[in-house]
């Protein structure tokens, strides 16, 4: 198959996969609660297993301990038992490190990465148990904002990079990424932020700044995963998603953006006001 034919086939697969996965994610994000926590926890487990595959640490004991910790933490997070969830995740890190003494840094690092993504994604969407009805939209708004920024950054980067080309962003880590793609993705994120501001989700200036920062961080998250794969000589984290590779390949940028959003929300709103802390300035 020619390079042009391969690229066209890959684009079709990407579009078809996105047409299935994006609506599913949006529906479960809208539902929130146990539905969103379940999706996030499954994704975190997929991330962890793929990480172990990449670093060569997929041992039954290590995988089982990490999966059990993520499942238990996900249940606790859905029940708003945040302290217990954190304790379970910490215990999981210790047991995984002990179970894989030879490569404990990479094994425990993968679980930390997956658990941090799990905590961030659930906390950004989550609402306090007791809260006025008028506030109940902040979790959905914050999550949709992050999702939209990351998705448009990815789409804008893909088409700008292939359509414009030009100097490479970081050849040693990701040979196909270009500065044009990075800038195209950033411009797309600004359009998303402007749209949310126009819809009354926040003030224009702060949302533009937030969109910019999240877009840049999402691209750094993509480069981080690429660097890990290159370190171990792996092209894709798996072949689970047609045209996208694995779970890690699809959500690496989203994970980084959600982590930053969660940190911002925690600093500004505390554990019971993460979403409000992200969006209200």
C-alpha positions in Angstrom: 0.0 0.0 0.0 1.3 3.5 -0.9 2.0 6.1 1.8 -0.9 8.2 0.6 -3.2 5.1 0.7 -2.0 4.2 4.2 -2.6 7.7 5.4 -6.1 7.8 4.0 -6.9 4.4 5.6 -5.5 5.6 8.9 -7.6 8.8 8.7 -10.8 6.8 8.0 -10.1 4.5 10.9 -9.5 7.4 13.2 -12.7 9.1 12.2 -14.8 5.9 12.6 -13.2 5.2 16.1 -13.8 8.8 17.2 -17.4 8.6 15.9 -18.1 5.8 18.3 -15.9 6.7 21.3 -16.6 10.5 21.5 -20.4 10.2 21.8 -20.0 7.4 24.3 -17.7 9.6 26.4 -20.0 12.6 26.2 -23.1 10.5 27.2 -21.3 9.0 30.2 -19.8 12.4 31.1 -23.3 13.9 31.1 -24.6 11.0 33.3 -21.8 11.5 35.7 -21.7 9.6 39.0 -21.2 5.8 38.8 -21.4 5.9 35.0 -18.5 8.3 34.5 -16.5 6.7 37.4 -16.9 3.3 35.7 -15.6 4.5 32.4 -12.7 6.3 33.9 -11.7 3.3 36.0 -11.8 1.0 33.0 -9.7 3.5 31.1 -7.2 3.7 34.0 -6.9 -0.1 34.1 -6.3 -0.1 30.4 -3.6 2.6 30.8 -1.9 0.6 33.5 -1.9 -2.7 31.6 -0.6 -1.0 28.5 2.1 0.8 30.5 3.3 -2.6 31.9 3.3 -3.9 28.3 5.5 -1.0 27.2 8.0 -1.2 30.0 8.1 -5.0 30.0 6.7 -5.5 33.4 3.4 -7.3 32.7 3.6 -9.9 35.4 0.3 -11.5 36.7 1.0 -10.5 40.3 1.9 -6.9 39.5 -1.0 -6.4 37.1 -3.5 -8.0 39.5 -2.4 -5.8 42.4 -2.6 -2.6 40.4 -5.9 -3.5 38.9 -7.4 -4.3 42.3 -6.1 -0.9 43.7 -7.7 1.0 40.7 -11.0 -0.8 41.1 -11.2 -0.2 44.8 -10.1 3.4 44.5 -12.7 4.0 41.7 -15.5 2.7 44.0 -14.4 4.9 46.8 -14.2 7.9 44.6 -17.7 7.3 43.3 -18.9 7.2 46.9 -17.0 10.4 47.7 -14.6 8.6 50.1 -11.7 10.5 48.8 -9.3 9.9 51.8 -9.9 6.1 51.6 -9.4 6.2 47.8 -6.0 8.0 48.3 -5.0 5.5 51.0 -5.8 2.5 48.7 -3.9 4.0 45.8 -0.9 4.6 48.0 -1.1 1.0 49.3 -1.3 -0.2 45.7 1.9 1.7 44.8 3.8 0.1 47.7 2.6 -3.5 46.9 3.2 -3.1 43.2 6.8 -1.9 43.9 7.4 -4.8 46.3 6.0 -7.3 43.8 8.3 -6.1 41.0 11.5 -5.4 42.9 13.7 -5.4 39.7 11.7 -2.8 37.8 9.7 -1.3 40.7 10.2 2.3 39.5 8.5 1.7 36.1 5.8 -0.6 37.5 4.9 1.8 40.4 5.2 4.8 38.0 2.7 3.3 35.7 0.2 2.8 38.5 0.8 6.3 39.8 0.2 7.7 36.3 -3.1 5.7 35.9 -4.3 6.5 39.4 -3.6 10.2 39.0 -5.6 10.2 35.8 -8.4 8.3 37.5 -8.6 10.7 40.4 -8.3 13.8 38.2 -11.1 12.7 35.7 -13.5 11.8 38.5 -12.9 14.8 40.7 -13.3 17.3 37.8 -16.7 15.9 37.0 -17.8 15.3 40.6 -20.2 17.5 42.5 -20.4 17.7 46.3 -23.1 15.5 47.9 -25.0 18.5 49.2 -25.1 21.5 47.0 -27.7 23.9 45.6 -29.2 22.8 42.3 -27.9 25.8 40.5 -24.3 24.5 41.0 -25.0 21.0 39.6 -23.8 22.0 36.1 -20.2 23.0 37.1 -18.9 19.4 37.0 -20.2 18.7 33.5 -19.2 22.2 32.3 -15.6 21.8 33.5 -15.3 18.3 32.1 -16.7 19.2 28.7 -14.4 22.2 28.6 -11.3 20.1 29.1 -12.5 17.4 26.7 -13.3 20.0 24.0 -10.0 21.7 24.4 -8.0 18.5 24.2 -10.0 17.0 21.3 -9.8 20.2 19.2 -6.1 20.5 20.0 -5.7 17.0 18.7 -7.8 17.5 15.6 -6.3 20.9 14.8 -2.8 19.6 15.3 -3.5 16.6 13.0 -4.8 18.6 10.1 -2.5 21.6 10.5 0.5 19.3 10.8 -0.3 17.3 7.7 -1.6 20.2 5.7 1.1 22.7 6.4 4.1 20.6 7.5 7.3 22.5 8.1 9.8 22.2 11.0 9.5 19.3 13.4 8.6 19.9 17.0 10.8 17.3 18.6 12.2 14.8 16.1 13.9 12.5 18.6 10.7 11.9 20.6 7.9 12.3 18.0 9.2 12.5 14.4 5.8 13.3 12.9 4.8 16.3 15.1 5.4 19.7 13.7 5.4 23.3 15.0 2.5 24.0 12.6 0.5 21.2 14.2 1.2 22.5 17.7 0.2 26.0 16.8 -2.9 24.8 14.9 -4.0 22.8 17.9 -3.5 25.8 20.1 -5.5 28.1 17.8 -8.3 25.5 18.0 -8.3 25.5 21.8 -8.7 29.3 21.8 -11.8 28.9 19.6 -13.2 26.4 22.1 -12.5 28.8 25.0 -14.1 31.7 23.2 -17.2 29.5 22.5 -17.6 28.5 26.1 -17.2 32.2 27.2 -19.8 33.2 24.6 -22.2 30.6 26.0 -21.9 32.1 29.5 -19.6 29.4 31.0 -17.1 32.0 32.2 -15.2 35.2 31.4 -13.5 35.5 28.1 -10.0 36.4 29.4 -9.6 33.7 32.0 -11.1 31.0 29.8 -8.7 31.9 26.9 -5.7 31.6 29.3 -7.0 28.3 30.7 -7.6 27.0 27.2 -4.1 27.9 26.2 -2.5 26.3 29.2 -4.5 23.1 28.9 -3.8 22.9 25.2 0.0 23.2 25.8 -0.1 20.7 28.6 -2.1 18.2 26.6 0.5 18.4 23.9 3.3 17.9 26.4 1.4 14.9 27.7 1.4 13.4 24.2 5.1 14.0 24.0 5.6 12.4 27.4 3.9 9.1 26.3 5.9 9.2 23.1 9.1 9.5 25.0 8.3 6.5 27.2 7.4 4.4 24.1 10.6 5.5 22.4 12.6 4.7 25.5 11.4 1.1 25.2 11.3 0.8 21.4 7.5 0.6 21.2 5.4 2.2 18.4 1.9 1.9 19.9 0.8 1.1 23.4 -1.5 -1.6 21.9 -3.8 -2.1 18.9 -7.0 -1.8 20.9 -8.5 1.2 19.1 -8.4 1.2 15.2 -6.4 4.1 13.8 -5.4 5.3 17.3 -3.3 2.5 18.8 -4.1 1.9 22.5 -5.8 3.6 25.4 -2.6 5.4 26.3 -2.2 6.6 22.7 -5.7 8.0 22.6 -5.9 9.8 26.0 -2.3 10.8 26.8 -3.0 14.4 26.2 -6.3 14.3 27.9 -4.7 12.7 31.0 -2.2 15.6 31.3 -4.9 18.3 30.8 -7.2 16.7 33.4 -4.4 16.4 35.9 -3.6 20.1 35.6 -7.3 21.0 35.7 -7.7 18.9 38.9 -4.8 20.6 40.5 -6.1 24.1 39.6 -9.6 23.0 41.0 -8.2 21.6 44.2 -6.1 24.7 44.9 -9.0 27.0 44.2 -12.0 25.0 45.4 -10.8 22.2 47.6 -11.7 18.5 47.1 -15.5 19.3 47.2 -15.2 22.1 44.7 -12.8 21.0 42.0 -15.1 21.7 39.0 -16.1 25.2 40.3 -12.4 25.9 41.0 -11.6 25.1 37.4 -14.3 27.2 35.7 -15.2 30.2 38.1 -12.7 33.1 38.0 
